[in-house]
């Protein structure tokens, strides 16, 4: 949500703002100075990596951040090209750096840019970090632009990342599979790094929307079905086994099967939990967010694994991965993290593991999906985003709803938005975006028509009270 033009507010995943409105050179310097103050106060020798995506002016913002950090005595490594957020996170952990700063607004519309802060382990910085940086930034009136006193070292951060992914996945298993794979990078920073990982295999890769386009072709770089027309059409026409879709900074994933059938991130999370546990014989708990599907509950119960539920925001999942034995953690928007990796989401790795699962089981993705839903239940999960003018919309009254359609509300969860769970396990949830003037309405049931009716029920309430 936006305040006045000089106000800095960190949301669900970092600070986001509209370019030339409140995301300005001046405000970026203020945030960079606050980051420098925070880490200089915590430790003696600070080293920070800075990365950036393909958005308008991202490279310039990254240079400003790097210069400001350097002028505060911090050792700075600046990526020499646009990179995925997970690549920056991996560089921080691999090189034992203090932190990372990523210039990206992830899946937000083209007019936005932002700053994500990564911890020393590579995870998303928690509220205890961002709140202090936010407070300091808002106490700074301005930062004078100065000549760089220290040294900003530009480096290729991709080599270690690609090398690790090649060691993490079972290249031997997938080498001769001859899958045809379409990769939709949505004009983002995912680029063709997956091709480097799969070098030497017989997988045939085709890329779509891989050119740099800061307007993202008029669509937001979020891998939801309404933004995937070009890749869905390609999958309808061509004999391609799987389409992998990465968001603007390649830390989220969705997929499309042959025939143009969209596979939601919720289902991908379920498939990969089964793959890691059953095929790769790995163990650990599974994390979902409050808006996660009941499918994940059923999988963890039947597999005898521990289920964790968090607020929306990967920083909460990162924290659990840092401190617990976690097999996989994921959010409904497509961010997923995996055991034996950094505690951060990675769309490229998730896509590679889907290919690996197909190779292990020697079955097409739709067959794997069919088998999972037959055993653990088929759910119809929907989300609709409503633009609202009242960014202070009060959700409190929604907790008084006693019946939805023909079912009684038997549980209310209100630790992040308001989730109303009905007696038949269907549910409806309301949650404001942390970065835009948007109210998200979520619903899930075992019947598609009912899920649509739940969404309409929720929309009527919001549109009546919020506009």
URMOCOR-V408025 format. One record per pair of residues at least 24 apart in sequence whose ideal C-beta (glycine too) atoms are under 8 Angstrom apart, sorted by sequence separation. I is the first residue (numbers start at 0). J is the second residue. D is the distance in whole Angstrom. If there is no record, write none. Layout:
[[I:J:D] [I:J:D]]
//
This chain:
[[57:81:7] [95:119:7] [173:197:8] [176:200:8] [177:201:5] [178:202:5] [179:203:5] [180:204:5] [181:205:5] [182:206:5] [183:207:5] [184:208:6] [186:210:7] [222:246:5] [231:255:6] [234:258:7] [235:259:4] [288:312:8] [318:342:8] [403:427:6] [425:449:6] [174:199:7] [175:200:8] [176:201:7] [177:202:7] [178:203:7] [180:205:7] [181:206:8] [182:207:7] [183:208:6] [184:209:5] [186:211:7] [221:246:6] [230:255:6] [234:259:5] [269:294:5] [273:298:7] [317:342:4] [425:450:8] [7:33:8] [47:73:6] [49:75:6] [91:117:5] [98:124:8] [174:200:5] [175:201:5] [176:202:6] [177:203:7] [179:205:7] [181:207:6] [186:212:4] [207:233:6] [220:246:5] [221:247:8] [227:253:7] [234:260:8] [265:291:7] [266:292:8] [269:295:6] [272:298:6] [276:302:6] [316:342:8] [317:343:6] [427:453:5] [45:72:8] [46:73:7] [47:74:7] [48:75:8] [49:76:7] [50:77:8] [51:78:7] [91:118:8] [92:119:7] [170:197:8] [173:200:6] [174:201:6] [182:209:8] [186:213:8] [220:247:3] [232:259:7] [265:292:4] [268:295:6] [272:299:8] [288:315:8] [426:453:8] [427:454:8] [438:465:6] [45:73:5] [46:74:4] [47:75:6] [48:76:5] [49:77:5] [50:78:4] [53:81:5] [91:119:7] [92:120:6] [168:196:7] [187:215:8] [227:255:7] [231:259:4] [266:294:7] [276:304:7] [288:316:8] [316:344:8] [425:453:7] [429:457:6] [45:74:7] [46:75:8] [47:76:8] [48:77:8] [49:78:7] [52:81:5] [88:117:5] [92:121:4] [170:199:7] [173:202:7] [186:215:5] [222:251:6] [224:253:8] [265:294:6] [269:298:6] [273:302:8] [427:456:7] [34:64:8] [44:74:7] [46:76:7] [48:78:7] [51:81:6] [52:82:8] [87:117:6] [91:121:5] [170:200:6] [185:215:6] [186:216:6] [221:251:8] [222:252:7] [223:253:7] [231:261:7] [265:295:7] [272:302:8] [286:316:5] [313:343:7] [427:457:5] [51:82:7] [52:83:8] [84:115:6] [161:192:6] [165:196:5] [222:253:4] [313:344:5] [429:460:8] [31:63:7] [35:67:6] [39:71:6] [50:82:5] [52:84:8] [68:100:8] [89:121:6] [160:192:7] [164:196:5] [215:247:7] [272:304:8] [397:429:6] [429:461:7] [27:60:5] [31:64:4] [35:68:5] [39:72:7] [88:121:4] [185:218:8] [187:220:5] [286:319:6] [30:64:8] [34:68:7] [39:73:7] [50:84:7] [88:122:7] [161:195:5] [186:220:6] [205:239:7] [227:261:7] [286:320:8] [24:59:8] [28:63:6] [32:67:6] [36:71:8] [38:73:7] [157:192:6] [161:196:6] [185:220:4] [284:319:8] [394:429:6] [24:60:8] [27:63:5] [31:67:4] [35:71:4] [50:86:7] [64:100:6] [185:221:8] [18:55:6] [27:64:6] [31:68:6] [50:87:4] [185:222:7] [224:261:5] [394:431:8] [18:56:7] [35:73:6] [49:87:8] [64:102:7] [157:195:7] [291:329:8] [24:63:6] [28:67:5] [32:71:7] [48:87:6] [183:222:8] [284:323:6] [286:325:6] [291:330:7] [292:331:7] [392:431:7] [50:90:8] [283:323:8] [284:324:6] [285:325:8] [290:330:8] [291:331:6] [61:102:5] [185:226:7] [283:324:4] [284:325:5] [285:326:6] [286:327:7] [287:328:8] [290:331:5] [390:431:7] [48:90:5] [60:102:5] [222:264:8] [282:324:7] [283:325:5] [284:326:6] [285:327:6] [286:328:3] [287:329:6] [288:330:5] [48:91:5] [283:326:3] [285:328:7] [286:329:7] [287:330:8] [288:331:6] [183:227:7] [282:326:6] [283:327:8] [57:102:5] [281:326:6] [404:449:7] [48:94:7] [57:103:7] [183:229:7] [390:436:5] [392:438:6] [183:230:4] [46:94:8] [48:96:6] [54:102:8] [384:432:7] [388:436:7] [404:452:6] [47:96:6] [50:99:7] [52:101:8] [54:103:7] [181:230:6] [331:380:7] [387:436:6] [404:453:7] [46:96:5] [47:97:6] [48:98:8] [49:99:7] [50:100:8] [51:101:7] [52:102:7] [54:104:6] [64:114:7] [193:243:8] [276:326:6] [386:436:6] [387:437:7] [403:453:7] [46:97:5] [47:98:5] [48:99:5] [49:100:5] [50:101:5] [51:102:4] [52:103:4] [275:326:6] [331:382:7] [386:437:6] [387:438:5] [45:97:5] [47:99:7] [48:100:8] [49:101:8] [50:102:7] [51:103:7] [60:112:6] [181:233:6] [275:327:6] [385:437:7] [404:456:6] [45:98:8] [47:100:6] [49:102:7] [181:234:7] [384:437:5] [385:438:5] [403:456:6] [55:109:7] [60:114:8] [272:326:7] [384:438:7] [385:439:8] [42:97:6] [54:109:7] [57:112:6] [272:327:5] [283:338:5] [384:439:5] [385:440:6] [56:112:7] [181:237:8] [189:245:4] [271:327:6] [383:439:8] [384:440:8] [54:111:8] [55:112:7] [192:249:8] [281:338:6] [382:439:6] [383:440:5] [54:112:5] [179:237:8] [181:239:5] [187:245:6] [271:329:8] [281:339:8] [382:440:7] [38:97:5] [179:238:7] [180:239:7] [183:242:6] [185:244:7] [187:246:6] [188:247:7] [189:248:8] [268:327:7] [382:441:5] [38:98:6] [179:239:5] [180:240:6] [181:241:7] [182:242:7] [183:243:7] [185:245:6] [187:247:4] [188:248:6] [189:249:4] [381:441:7] [382:442:8] [179:240:5] [180:241:5] [181:242:4] [182:243:5] [183:244:4] [184:245:5] [185:246:6] [186:247:8] [187:248:6] [188:249:6] [268:329:4] [380:441:8] [381:442:5] [178:240:5] [180:242:7] [181:243:7] [182:244:8] [183:245:7] [185:247:6] [187:249:6] [267:329:8] [275:337:7] [380:442:8] [381:443:7] [178:241:7] [180:243:7] [182:245:7] [250:313:8] [275:338:7] [380:443:5] [397:460:7] [34:98:8] [271:335:7] [379:443:7] [184:249:7] [264:329:7] [378:443:6] [379:444:6] [34:100:6] [90:156:4] [93:159:5] [264:330:8] [265:331:6] [267:333:7] [271:337:8] [378:444:7] [379:445:7] [264:331:6] [268:335:6] [378:445:6] [379:446:7] [264:332:7] [267:335:7] [377:445:7] [379:447:4] [396:464:8] [31:100:8] [87:156:7] [90:159:7] [264:333:4] [376:445:7] [381:450:5] [392:461:8] [86:156:6] [89:159:7] [90:160:7] [93:163:8] [264:334:8] [379:449:8] [380:450:7] [381:451:7] [86:157:6] [89:160:5] [264:335:7] [379:450:4] [383:454:5] [381:453:8] [392:464:7] [301:374:8] [381:454:5] [385:458:7] [392:465:5] [75:149:7] [77:151:5] [79:153:5] [82:156:6] [86:160:5] [89:163:7] [181:255:8] [301:375:7] [383:457:8] [387:461:7] [67:142:7] [70:145:6] [74:149:8] [75:150:8] [77:152:7] [78:153:7] [79:154:6] [80:155:7] [82:157:7] [85:160:8] [383:458:6] [73:149:7] [74:150:8] [75:151:5] [76:152:5] [77:153:5] [78:154:7] [79:155:6] [385:461:5] [389:465:5] [70:147:6] [72:149:7] [75:152:7] [76:153:8] [77:154:7] [78:155:8] [79:156:8] [80:157:8] [275:352:8] [294:371:8] [298:375:5] [385:462:7] [388:465:7] [389:466:7] [69:147:6] [70:148:5] [74:152:8] [76:154:5] [78:156:5] [271:349:7] [274:352:6] [278:356:7] [294:372:8] [297:375:4] [387:465:4] [388:466:6] [66:145:8] [69:148:7] [70:149:6] [297:376:5] [387:466:6] [69:149:4] [76:156:8] [253:333:6] [385:465:7] [66:147:5] [69:150:7] [251:332:6] [252:333:5] [271:352:5] [274:355:7] [278:359:4] [294:375:6] [34:116:7] [69:151:5] [251:333:4] [267:349:7] [271:353:7] [274:356:4] [278:360:7] [294:376:6] [251:334:5] [252:335:7] [270:353:7] [273:356:8] [293:376:7] [30:114:6] [250:334:6] [294:378:5] [66:151:7] [103:188:8] [271:356:7] [274:359:7] [293:378:6] [65:151:5] [267:353:7] [270:356:6] [292:378:5] [27:114:7] [246:333:7] [13:101:8] [292:380:5] [15:104:5] [22:111:7] [62:151:8] [22:112:5] [22:113:7] [37:128:7] [15:107:6] [18:110:6] [290:382:8] [12:105:7] [17:110:5] [18:111:7] [250:343:7] [251:344:7] [17:111:6] [18:112:5] [37:131:6] [250:344:5] [252:346:4] [16:111:7] [37:132:5] [250:345:6] [251:346:5] [252:347:8] [15:111:5] [16:112:7] [249:345:8] [250:346:6] [254:350:7] [15:112:7] [16:113:7] [249:346:5] [252:349:4] [270:367:6] [15:113:4] [34:132:6] [37:135:7] [249:347:6] [252:350:6] [270:368:7] [273:371:6] [14:113:6] [33:132:5] [36:135:5] [254:353:6] [13:113:5] [14:114:5] [33:133:8] [246:346:7] [13:114:5] [245:346:4] [270:371:6] [13:115:4] [30:132:7] [33:135:4] [245:347:7] [262:364:7] [266:368:6] [269:371:6] [12:115:6] [13:116:6] [32:135:8] [33:136:4] [243:346:8] [32:136:7] [83:187:8] [84:188:8] [109:213:6] [310:414:6] [311:415:6] [83:188:5] [109:214:5] [245:350:7] [260:365:7] [266:371:7] [310:415:4] [311:416:8] [30:136:5] [33:139:7] [50:156:7] [82:188:6] [83:189:6] [86:192:7] [109:215:5] [257:363:7] [262:368:7] [269:375:7] [29:136:5] [32:139:6] [81:188:4] [83:190:8] [108:215:8] [243:350:4] [256:363:7] [48:156:7] [256:364:5] [257:365:7] [81:190:7] [83:192:7] [256:365:5] [13:123:8] [26:136:8] [29:139:5] [32:142:5] [109:219:7] [169:279:8] [243:353:7] [254:364:7] [331:441:8] [12:123:6] [31:142:8] [108:219:5] [221:332:8] [222:333:6] [29:141:7] [107:219:7] [241:353:7] [256:368:8] [28:141:8] [29:142:6] [106:219:6] [241:354:7] [265:378:8] [28:142:4] [106:220:6] [14:129:8] [105:220:8] [106:221:4] [265:380:5] [13:129:7] [25:141:6] [28:144:7] [106:222:8] [241:357:7] [25:142:7] [240:357:7] [263:380:6] [14:133:8] [311:430:7] [9:129:4] [9:130:7] [312:433:7] [311:433:8] [9:132:7] [240:363:6] [241:364:5] [289:412:6] [9:133:5] [222:346:8] [240:364:7] [8:133:7] [289:414:7] [7:133:6] [289:415:5] [290:416:8] [288:415:8] [289:416:7] [290:418:7] [7:136:4] [289:418:6] [7:137:5] [81:211:7] [6:137:7] [293:424:6] [53:186:7] [293:426:8] [53:187:6] [52:187:6] [53:188:5] [52:188:4] [51:188:8] [290:428:6] [289:428:7] [106:246:5] [107:247:8] [290:430:7] [105:246:6] [106:247:6] [105:247:6] [104:247:7] [105:248:5] [103:247:7] [103:248:4] [105:250:7] [106:251:7] [105:251:8] [101:248:7] [293:443:6] [196:347:7] [290:441:5] [292:443:6] [202:354:7] [193:347:5] [197:351:8] [192:347:6] [196:351:6] [189:346:7] [193:350:7] [53:211:5] [55:213:4] [189:347:7] [193:351:7] [53:212:8] [54:213:6] [223:382:8] [53:213:7] [83:245:8] [84:248:4] [85:249:7] [83:248:6] [84:249:7] [85:250:5] [83:249:3] [84:250:5] [83:250:6] [182:350:8] [167:339:7] [167:340:7] [180:354:7] [178:354:6] [176:354:8] [178:357:7] [168:348:8] [178:358:8] [167:348:7] [173:354:6] [176:357:7] [173:355:6] [176:358:5] [164:347:7] [168:351:5] [172:355:6] [164:348:6] [167:351:8] [168:352:7] [173:358:4] [168:354:8] [169:355:6] [172:358:5] [164:351:7] [168:355:5] [172:359:6] [126:314:7] [123:312:7] [125:314:5] [169:358:7] [123:313:5] [124:314:6] [125:315:8] [169:359:8] [122:313:8] [123:314:4] [122:314:7] [125:317:8] [54:247:7] [125:318:6] [53:247:7] [123:317:5] [52:247:6] [122:317:3] [52:248:5] [122:318:7] [120:317:8] [122:320:7] [118:317:8] [122:321:6] [120:321:6] [122:341:7] [121:341:3] [122:342:4] [123:343:7] [120:341:7] [121:342:6] [122:343:5] [120:342:6] [121:343:5] [106:332:7] [117:343:7] [92:341:5] [89:341:6] [88:341:5] [89:343:8] [88:343:4] [85:341:8] [85:343:6] [84:343:8] [85:344:7] [85:345:4] [85:346:8] [83:345:8] [85:347:7] [83:346:8] [85:348:7] [83:347:7] [11:311:6] [12:312:6] [11:312:4] [12:313:6] [12:314:7] [113:434:8] [111:434:8] [111:435:8] [107:434:6] [108:435:8] [107:435:7] [104:434:8] [0:390:5] [15:434:4] [15:435:8] [11:432:8] [12:433:7] [10:432:8] [11:433:3] [12:434:8] [10:433:3] [11:434:6] [10:434:4] [0:431:8] [0:432:7] [0:433:7] [0:434:7] [0:435:7] [1:436:7] [0:436:6]]
//
